Amino acid sequence: MLKKLKTYALFISMMVGILAHPVFAPVAWVTKYMLFCMLLITYCKVSPRQLRFERIHLWLGVVQLFGCLFVYAVLALFDVQLAQGSMICILAPTATSAPVITGLLGGCVASLVTYSITSNLAVAVVAPLILSLIGAHGAVAGDLTFFEAFVVICKKVMPLLIGPFVLSIVLSRFTPKIHEALKTKQTISFWLWVLALALLMGRTTEDLLGLDTKDKLRAALIAFGALVVCVLQFWAGRRIGRRFDNVVAGGQSLGQKNTILVIWMAQTFFDPMVAVAPASYVLWQNLINSYQMWRFQRKQLQG
């Protein structure tokens, strides 16, 4: 029963967040604390000594970093909000839940976990630079200079992403029992993710309802841009993974994103319209994952 519930939990969470948006939107600010907890639990299951950075991770990182800059540069010529939404969906680190899907699809979980952790830490370092470069000051920075905006974004992003990793090391060294308890309770991270998704979908729905008809057409365009980006990232990741005999992990590393984090970043540093991209990316990546699961299970039955 619980396994069936977990299968549909994300879709239920999205629908609940949308339908009950007046309840969830006002308390969406707690999401960043939930993100911290999710990342801490994820980091506790892997020792720094177990992280083995390989060539596939380098290629994936190159596509993630330069891909987001290239897409922004091209799309900004036509529509800045479309460019920002597509860019942030590429910049987003790998989802904390990606190892679960990778395991279910028969992929290399160790490789995925390594890239998931390193990509989250890398984004913590490069995101402030990229966001401040493109002028993503948002409500938190206002009309500040580049350096001032960079500092503000660093203060908001880096503690959220690097803090859990540092804390996991501290717990491992000084309170091993607590560390072990968190390590064996990975399911908590999943259910926190489900709740956080409902909160952020509520916030996004509230923002979308305040748009006029013209803005809704633009929202549809931004959502379509996120779909294209999502498909391309899964495709590129699988192509890179095929070169290293690691197709599933490659696809999930680039395609399955930490959407909770990126929706928060979009809502914090951009116009609310930009959050449509990561919010719709939640739907697109789960549709692709559902299709992959269906194909994998069908092959298993036929085999």
URSUL-V689850 format. One record per residue. N is the residue number from 0. RES is the residue in one letter. PSI is psi in degrees with one decimal (999 if undefined). OMEGA is omega in whole degrees, 0 to 359 (999 if undefined). Layout:
n->N res->RES psi->PSI omega->OMEGA
n->N res->RES psi->PSI omega->OMEGA
This chain:
n->0 res->M psi->-44.4 omega->181
n->1 res->L psi->-37.4 omega->179
n->2 res->K psi->-40.6 omega->178
n->3 res->K psi->-39.9 omega->179
n->4 res->L psi->-41.6 omega->180
n->5 res->K psi->-33.1 omega->180
n->6 res->T psi->-40.4 omega->184
n->7 res->Y psi->2.2 omega->187
n->8 res->A psi->-41.5 omega->183
n->9 res->L psi->-42.0 omega->179
n->10 res->F psi->-39.6 omega->177
n->11 res->I psi->-42.7 omega->180
n->12 res->S psi->-43.8 omega->179
n->13 res->M psi->-45.3 omega->182
n->14 res->M psi->-41.2 omega->179
n->15 res->V psi->-42.9 omega->179
n->16 res->G psi->-40.4 omega->180
n->17 res->I psi->-47.8 omega->185
n->18 res->L psi->-33.8 omega->182
n->19 res->A psi->33.4 omega->184
n->20 res->H psi->-32.3 omega->178
n->21 res->P psi->-25.0 omega->180
n->22 res->V psi->-43.4 omega->187
n->23 res->F psi->-36.6 omega->185
n->24 res->A psi->-44.6 omega->182
n->25 res->P psi->-20.9 omega->183
n->26 res->V psi->13.9 omega->182
n->27 res->A psi->-15.9 omega->181
n->28 res->W psi->-20.0 omega->181
n->29 res->V psi->-8.7 omega->184
n->30 res->T psi->-39.2 omega->183
n->31 res->K psi->-32.3 omega->178
n->32 res->Y psi->-33.9 omega->176
n->33 res->M psi->-38.2 omega->176
n->34 res->L psi->-44.0 omega->179
n->35 res->F psi->-46.8 omega->181
n->36 res->C psi->-42.0 omega->180
n->37 res->M psi->-45.1 omega->180
n->38 res->L psi->-38.0 omega->178
n->39 res->L psi->-46.7 omega->180
n->40 res->I psi->-40.7 omega->180
n->41 res->T psi->-44.9 omega->182
n->42 res->Y psi->-27.8 omega->182
n->43 res->C psi->-20.3 omega->184
n->44 res->K psi->-4.6 omega->180
n->45 res->V psi->128.5 omega->176
n->46 res->S psi->143.3 omega->177
n->47 res->P psi->-29.6 omega->180
n->48 res->R psi->-20.3 omega->181
n->49 res->Q psi->-12.3 omega->181
n->50 res->L psi->116.2 omega->180
n->51 res->R psi->103.1 omega->181
n->52 res->F psi->123.5 omega->183
n->53 res->E psi->174.6 omega->183
n->54 res->R psi->-35.5 omega->179
n->55 res->I psi->-36.0 omega->180
n->56 res->H psi->-35.8 omega->178
n->57 res->L psi->-45.9 omega->180
n->58 res->W psi->-41.2 omega->178
n->59 res->L psi->-41.8 omega->179
n->60 res->G psi->-39.7 omega->179
n->61 res->V psi->-44.9 omega->179
n->62 res->V psi->-41.9 omega->182
n->63 res->Q psi->-46.7 omega->184
n->64 res->L psi->-55.6 omega->184
n->65 res->F psi->-25.3 omega->177
n->66 res->G psi->-42.9 omega->181
n->67 res->C psi->-36.6 omega->179
n->68 res->L psi->-41.1 omega->180
n->69 res->F psi->-46.8 omega->181
n->70 res->V psi->-41.4 omega->179
n->71 res->Y psi->-45.3 omega->183
n->72 res->A psi->-38.8 omega->181
n->73 res->V psi->-49.7 omega->185
n->74 res->L psi->-26.1 omega->180
n->75 res->A psi->-20.4 omega->177
n->76 res->L psi->-21.8 omega->183
n->77 res->F psi->-45.2 omega->183
n->78 res->D psi->117.7 omega->185
n->79 res->V psi->-41.8 omega->181
n->80 res->Q psi->-37.5 omega->175
n->81 res->L psi->-41.8 omega->179
n->82 res->A psi->-44.9 omega->180
n->83 res->Q psi->-43.6 omega->181
n->84 res->G psi->-45.0 omega->180
n->85 res->S psi->-41.2 omega->181
n->86 res->M psi->-45.8 omega->185
n->87 res->I psi->-24.6 omega->176
n->88 res->C psi->-24.7 omega->177
n->89 res->I psi->-40.6 omega->179
n->90 res->L psi->-29.7 omega->184
n->91 res->A psi->137.4 omega->179
n->92 res->P psi->168.6 omega->180
n->93 res->T psi->143.0 omega->182
n->94 res->A psi->146.1 omega->177
n->95 res->T psi->-20.3 omega->180
n->96 res->S psi->-6.7 omega->184
n->97 res->A psi->-37.6 omega->178
n->98 res->P psi->-32.5 omega->180
n->99 res->V psi->-49.6 omega->180
n->100 res->I psi->-41.1 omega->180
n->101 res->T psi->-43.4 omega->178
n->102 res->G psi->-41.2 omega->180
n->103 res->L psi->-27.5 omega->180
n->104 res->L psi->4.8 omega->178
n->105 res->G psi->21.4 omega->181
n->106 res->G psi->179.5 omega->180
n->107 res->C psi->103.9 omega->183
n->108 res->V psi->-39.0 omega->182
n->109 res->A psi->-43.9 omega->179
n->110 res->S psi->-40.9 omega->180
n->111 res->L psi->-43.9 omega->180
n->112 res->V psi->-41.7 omega->178
n->113 res->T psi->-47.0 omega->181
n->114 res->Y psi->-35.2 omega->179
n->115 res->S psi->-46.8 omega->181
n->116 res->I psi->-47.1 omega->182
n->117 res->T psi->-35.2 omega->180
n->118 res->S psi->-36.6 omega->177
n->119 res->N psi->-42.1 omega->179
n->120 res->L psi->-38.2 omega->180
n->121 res->A psi->-41.3 omega->179
n->122 res->V psi->-35.1 omega->178
n->123 res->A psi->-31.8 omega->182
n->124 res->V psi->-45.7 omega->187
n->125 res->V psi->-25.6 omega->182
n->126 res->A psi->-46.8 omega->179
n->127 res->P psi->-38.4 omega->180
n->128 res->L psi->-48.1 omega->182
n->129 res->I psi->-44.7 omega->182
n->130 res->L psi->-39.5 omega->180
n->131 res->S psi->-30.9 omega->178
n->132 res->L psi->-39.0 omega->182
n->133 res->I psi->8.0 omega->175
n->134 res->G psi->28.3 omega->181
n->135 res->A psi->63.4 omega->183
n->136 res->H psi->-37.0 omega->179
n->137 res->G psi->-161.7 omega->182
n->138 res->A psi->-20.5 omega->185
n->139 res->V psi->-19.4 omega->186
n->140 res->A psi->-28.5 omega->178
n->141 res->G psi->-146.5 omega->182
n->142 res->D psi->77.4 omega->181
n->143 res->L psi->163.5 omega->174
n->144 res->T psi->168.7 omega->180
n->145 res->F psi->-48.2 omega->183
n->146 res->F psi->-41.2 omega->180
n->147 res->E psi->-42.0 omega->178
n->148 res->A psi->-39.1 omega->179
n->149 res->F psi->-44.1 omega->180
n->150 res->V psi->-43.8 omega->180
n->151 res->V psi->-46.5 omega->181
n->152 res->I psi->-39.5 omega->177
n->153 res->C psi->-44.5 omega->182
n->154 res->K psi->-30.5 omega->183
n->155 res->K psi->-36.5 omega->187
n->156 res->V psi->-48.3 omega->188
n->157 res->M psi->-43.8 omega->178
n->158 res->P psi->-33.7 omega->182
n->159 res->L psi->-36.3 omega->183
n->160 res->L psi->-40.9 omega->182
n->161 res->I psi->-31.6 omega->180
n->162 res->G psi->-49.0 omega->180
n->163 res->P psi->-35.8 omega->180
n->164 res->F psi->-44.9 omega->178
n->165 res->V psi->-43.4 omega->180
n->166 res->L psi->-37.3 omega->179
n->167 res->S psi->-37.6 omega->178
n->168 res->I psi->-41.5 omega->179
n->169 res->V psi->-44.8 omega->179
n->170 res->L psi->-40.6 omega->179
n->171 res->S psi->-35.9 omega->183
n->172 res->R psi->-41.5 omega->189
n->173 res->F psi->-26.7 omega->179
n->174 res->T psi->69.6 omega->184
n->175 res->P psi->-28.9 omega->180
n->176 res->K psi->-42.0 omega->178
n->177 res->I psi->-41.6 omega->178
n->178 res->H psi->-44.4 omega->180
n->179 res->E psi->-37.8 omega->179
n->180 res->A psi->-44.2 omega->179
n->181 res->L psi->-35.8 omega->180
n->182 res->K psi->-35.1 omega->183
n->183 res->T psi->2.6 omega->181
n->184 res->K psi->49.0 omega->183
n->185 res->Q psi->-22.6 omega->179
n->186 res->T psi->-29.5 omega->179
n->187 res->I psi->-39.9 omega->180
n->188 res->S psi->-39.8 omega->180
n->189 res->F psi->-46.5 omega->183
n->190 res->W psi->-29.9 omega->172
n->191 res->L psi->-39.8 omega->178
n->192 res->W psi->-43.4 omega->179
n->193 res->V psi->-46.0 omega->180
n->194 res->L psi->-43.8 omega->180
n->195 res->A psi->-36.3 omega->179
n->196 res->L psi->-41.3 omega->178
n->197 res->A psi->-42.0 omega->180
n->198 res->L psi->-45.7 omega->183
n->199 res->L psi->-34.1 omega->176
n->200 res->M psi->-34.8 omega->176
n->201 res->G psi->-43.9 omega->179
n->202 res->R psi->-43.4 omega->180
n->203 res->T psi->-42.3 omega->178
n->204 res->T psi->-42.6 omega->179
n->205 res->E psi->-42.0 omega->180
n->206 res->D psi->-40.9 omega->183
n->207 res->L psi->-35.1 omega->181
n->208 res->L psi->-20.6 omega->179
n->209 res->G psi->0.4 omega->181
n->210 res->L psi->151.2 omega->174
n->211 res->D psi->179.7 omega->186
n->212 res->T psi->-42.2 omega->180
n->213 res->K psi->-41.0 omega->180
n->214 res->D psi->-32.5 omega->180
n->215 res->K psi->-33.7 omega->175
n->216 res->L psi->-39.8 omega->177
n->217 res->R psi->-37.5 omega->177
n->218 res->A psi->-39.9 omega->178
n->219 res->A psi->-39.3 omega->178
n->220 res->L psi->-43.3 omega->180
n->221 res->I psi->-39.5 omega->178
n->222 res->A psi->-38.4 omega->177
n->223 res->F psi->-39.8 omega->177
n->224 res->G psi->-39.6 omega->178
n->225 res->A psi->-35.7 omega->177
n->226 res->L psi->-46.9 omega->180
n->227 res->V psi->-45.4 omega->180
n->228 res->V psi->-41.0 omega->180
n->229 res->C psi->-49.5 omega->180
n->230 res->V psi->-43.9 omega->181
n->231 res->L psi->-36.5 omega->181
n->232 res->Q psi->-41.6 omega->175
n->233 res->F psi->-42.8 omega->180
n->234 res->W psi->-48.5 omega->181
n->235 res->A psi->-42.1 omega->180
n->236 res->G psi->-40.9 omega->179
n->237 res->R psi->-36.8 omega->178
n->238 res->R psi->-44.2 omega->178
n->239 res->I psi->-44.0 omega->180
n->240 res->G psi->-34.0 omega->180
n->241 res->R psi->-33.8 omega->179
n->242 res->R psi->-25.3 omega->182
n->243 res->F psi->19.4 omega->180
n->244 res->D psi->44.2 omega->184
n->245 res->N psi->55.6 omega->189
n->246 res->V psi->-50.1 omega->185
n->247 res->V psi->-50.0 omega->181
n->248 res->A psi->-36.4 omega->179
n->249 res->G psi->-45.6 omega->180
n->250 res->G psi->-43.6 omega->181
n->251 res->Q psi->-32.2 omega->180
n->252 res->S psi->-42.5 omega->181
n->253 res->L psi->-33.2 omega->188
n->254 res->G psi->-37.3 omega->184
n->255 res->Q psi->110.6 omega->189
n->256 res->K psi->155.9 omega->174
n->257 res->N psi->77.6 omega->187
n->258 res->T psi->-29.2 omega->178
n->259 res->I psi->-46.2 omega->180
n->260 res->L psi->-44.6 omega->187
n->261 res->V psi->-30.3 omega->174
n->262 res->I psi->-42.0 omega->178
n->263 res->W psi->-43.6 omega->180
n->264 res->M psi->-42.1 omega->181
n->265 res->A psi->-42.4 omega->181
n->266 res->Q psi->-26.0 omega->183
n->267 res->T psi->-41.5 omega->190
n->268 res->F psi->-8.3 omega->181
n->269 res->F psi->178.2 omega->171
n->270 res->D psi->144.8 omega->180
n->271 res->P psi->-28.9 omega->179
n->272 res->M psi->-35.9 omega->183
n->273 res->V psi->-28.7 omega->180
n->274 res->A psi->-13.8 omega->177
n->275 res->V psi->-36.5 omega->183
n->276 res->A psi->-58.8 omega->179
n->277 res->P psi->-30.1 omega->179
n->278 res->A psi->-41.5 omega->178
n->279 res->S psi->-28.0 omega->178
n->280 res->Y psi->-32.6 omega->176
n->281 res->V psi->-46.2 omega->180
n->282 res->L psi->-47.7 omega->184
n->283 res->W psi->-46.3 omega->183
n->284 res->Q psi->-32.7 omega->178
n->285 res->N psi->-31.4 omega->174
n->286 res->L psi->-42.3 omega->179
n->287 res->I psi->-43.3 omega->179
n->288 res->N psi->-38.6 omega->178
n->289 res->S psi->-40.6 omega->178
n->290 res->Y psi->-42.0 omega->179
n->291 res->Q psi->-41.7 omega->179
n->292 res->M psi->-41.3 omega->180
n->293 res->W psi->-44.2 omega->179
n->294 res->R psi->-42.7 omega->182
n->295 res->F psi->-46.0 omega->180
n->296 res->Q psi->-36.4 omega->179
n->297 res->R psi->-41.3 omega->177
n->298 res->K psi->-37.6 omega->179
n->299 res->Q psi->-41.2 omega->180
n->300 res->L psi->-38.3 omega->180
n->301 res->Q psi->-30.0 omega->180
n->302 res->G psi->999 omega->999
